[in-house]
Amino acid sequence: MKTSLFVVAAVLLAGTAAHSADIYQPEPVPYEAPEVQVTEASGWYLRGDAGYDFNKLRGAEYFQGSNSNLVDFDDADLKNSFTLGAGVGYQINNYLRTDLTFDYMFKSDFDGSTSGTCGSPLVPCTSSDVAAMRAYTLMANAYVDIGSYGMVTPYVGAGIGGAYVQWDNLKNTACADDGSGCDGEVKHSGRGDWRFAYQLMAGASIDVTCNVKADVGYRFRHTLGGDMFGYNSNGGPGYDKGFYSHEAHVGARYLFGACAEPVAAYEPPPQPLVYK
């Protein structure tokens, strides 16, 4: 009797094991976080800047007595000045951007001196010359953003364009070297013209908000020479030889659409478990 019970139990256990083997055991599906789609910074921006220029005049020259005698000024000094600028640009990607800027350089005073003759009879004399200059520049620029370090992104850049330089009237006063007297003041009409200009920049952008960046930088600009003043009283016209500007500036950039949230990539729903 016991033997029969053991046989029946063994048969039942074997059947149960065989039935269990037929059930499909799905492999565990690991959970994966949704993939965030990374997009490069790009888009239009506006900029505004204010700066202080340390100017260096490369020299000045004028015709003395006739149009065949072109002589240099003995001294030619251009004072420092302030600058305001604005522009529109485009951020191409995380590393490259470009913009078009317009800058106005406020009045920069000019002091110079020349040597010649004056009085009657003619005696050696030295002239003092005073004037002022203003400039408008229109530049196309390109920048390389070197990489972000927290909130700071250093950059370098370069630009080319043109500058309209406008000189005020030049006032000339000649005095005898022996101290015997001075001639009356002579005014030479100021002139203006367009010149070629180029510039080099370096600085850093600082994140203020998601779409506003502060900008602190240095700019070197070379403006070529051109017309300075006209003819009067047997002197002129005159020309400046161009000038250098070393500028320290601060500003801000406003980026359109920079606050948009990144869009998560589509993740299909998991397939249901299938049992045999």
Long-range contacts (C-beta under 8 A, 24 or more apart in sequence): 22-276, 23-275, 23-276, 24-274, 24-275, 24-276, 26-273, 26-274, 29-270, 32-267, 34-264, 34-265, 34-267, 35-264, 35-265, 35-267, 36-262, 36-264, 36-265, 37-262, 37-263, 37-264, 37-265, 38-262, 39-262, 40-93, 40-94, 41-91, 41-93, 41-94, 41-255, 41-258, 42-90, 42-91, 42-92, 42-93, 43-90, 43-91, 43-255, 43-256, 43-257, 43-258, 44-88, 44-89, 44-90, 44-91, 44-255, 44-256, 45-88, 45-89, 45-90, 45-91, 45-97, 45-99, 45-253, 45-254, 45-255, 45-256, 46-86, 46-87, 46-88, 46-89, 46-253, 46-254, 47-85, 47-86, 47-87, 47-88, 47-89, 47-99, 47-101, 47-215, 47-251, 47-252, 47-253, 47-254, 48-85, 48-86, 48-87, 48-251, 48-252, 49-83, 49-84, 49-85, 49-86, 49-87, 49-101, 49-103, 49-215, 49-249, 49-250, 49-251, 50-82, 50-83, 50-84, 50-85, 50-249, 50-250, 50-251, 51-82, 51-83, 51-84, 51-85, 51-219, 51-247, 51-248, 51-249, 51-250, 52-80, 52-81, 52-82, 52-83, 52-247, 52-248, 52-249, 53-80, 53-81, 53-82, 53-83, 53-105, 53-108, 53-245, 53-246, 53-247, 54-80, 54-245, 54-246, 54-247, 55-79, 55-80, 55-81, 55-108, 55-243, 55-244, 55-245, 56-243, 56-244, 56-245, 56-246, 57-110, 57-240, 57-241, 57-242, 57-243, 58-225, 58-240, 58-241, 58-242, 58-243, 58-244, 59-240, 59-241, 60-112, 60-228, 60-238, 60-239, 60-240, 60-241, 61-238, 61-239, 61-241, 62-114, 62-228, 62-229, 62-235, 62-236, 62-237, 62-238, 62-239, 63-231, 63-235, 63-236, 63-237, 63-238, 64-114, 64-116, 64-235, 65-234, 65-235, 71-114, 73-112, 73-113, 73-114, 73-129, 74-112, 74-113, 74-114, 74-115, 74-126, 75-111, 75-112, 75-113, 76-110, 76-112, 76-240, 77-110, 77-111, 77-112, 78-108, 78-109, 78-110, 78-133, 78-243, 79-108, 79-109, 79-110, 79-111, 80-108, 81-105, 81-106, 81-107, 81-108, 82-106, 83-247, 83-249, 85-249, 85-251, 87-141, 89-141, 89-253, 91-255, 94-145, 95-144, 95-145, 95-146, 95-147, 96-142, 96-143, 96-144, 96-145, 97-142, 97-143, 97-145, 98-140, 98-141, 98-142, 98-143, 99-141, 99-143, 100-138, 100-139, 100-140, 100-141, 101-137, 101-138, 101-139, 101-141, 101-159, 102-136, 102-137, 102-138, 103-136, 103-137, 103-139, 104-134, 104-135, 104-136, 105-134, 105-135, 105-136, 105-137, 105-245, 106-134, 107-132, 107-133, 107-134, 108-132, 108-133, 108-134, 108-135, 110-167, 110-170, 114-172, 116-174, 116-235, 118-174, 118-175, 118-176, 118-182, 118-183, 119-176, 119-180, 119-181, 119-183, 123-176, 123-177, 123-178, 123-180, 124-176, 124-177, 124-178, 125-174, 125-175, 125-176, 125-177, 125-183, 126-174, 126-175, 126-177, 127-172, 127-173, 127-174, 127-175, 128-172, 128-173, 128-175, 129-170, 129-171, 129-172, 130-170, 130-171, 131-167, 131-168, 131-169, 131-170, 131-171, 131-190, 131-228, 131-229, 132-167, 132-168, 133-165, 133-166, 133-167, 133-168, 133-240, 134-165, 134-166, 135-163, 135-164, 135-165, 135-166, 135-223, 136-163, 136-164, 136-166, 137-161, 137-162, 137-163, 137-164, 137-197, 137-221, 137-223, 138-162, 138-163, 139-197, 139-199, 141-199, 141-201, 143-201, 145-205, 151-206, 151-207, 152-204, 152-205, 152-206, 152-207, 153-204, 153-205, 153-206, 153-207, 153-213, 154-202, 154-203, 154-204, 155-201, 155-202, 155-203, 155-204, 155-205, 155-217, 156-200, 156-201, 156-202, 157-200, 157-201, 157-202, 158-198, 158-199, 158-200, 158-201, 159-198, 159-199, 159-201, 160-196, 160-197, 160-198, 160-199, 161-197, 161-198, 162-194, 162-195, 162-196, 162-197, 163-194, 163-195, 163-196, 163-197, 163-223, 164-192, 164-193, 164-194, 164-195, 165-192, 165-193, 165-195, 165-223, 165-226, 165-240, 166-190, 166-192, 167-191, 167-192, 167-227, 167-228, 167-229, 167-240, 169-229, 170-228, 170-229, 170-238, 172-235, 186-232, 186-233, 186-235, 187-232, 188-229, 188-230, 188-231, 188-232, 188-235, 188-236, 188-237, 188-238, 189-229, 189-230, 189-232, 190-228, 190-229, 190-230, 191-227, 191-228, 191-229, 191-230, 191-237, 192-227, 193-226, 193-227, 194-226, 195-223, 195-224, 195-225, 195-226, 195-242, 196-223, 196-224, 197-221, 197-222, 197-223, 197-224, 198-222, 205-253, 208-252, 209-259, 210-258, 210-259, 211-254, 211-255, 211-256, 211-257, 211-258, 211-259, 212-252, 212-253, 212-254, 212-255, 213-252, 213-253, 213-255, 214-250, 214-251, 214-252, 215-249, 215-250, 215-251, 215-252, 215-253, 216-249, 216-250, 217-248, 217-249, 218-246, 218-247, 218-248, 218-249, 219-245, 219-246, 219-247, 219-249, 220-244, 220-245, 220-246, 220-247, 221-245, 221-247
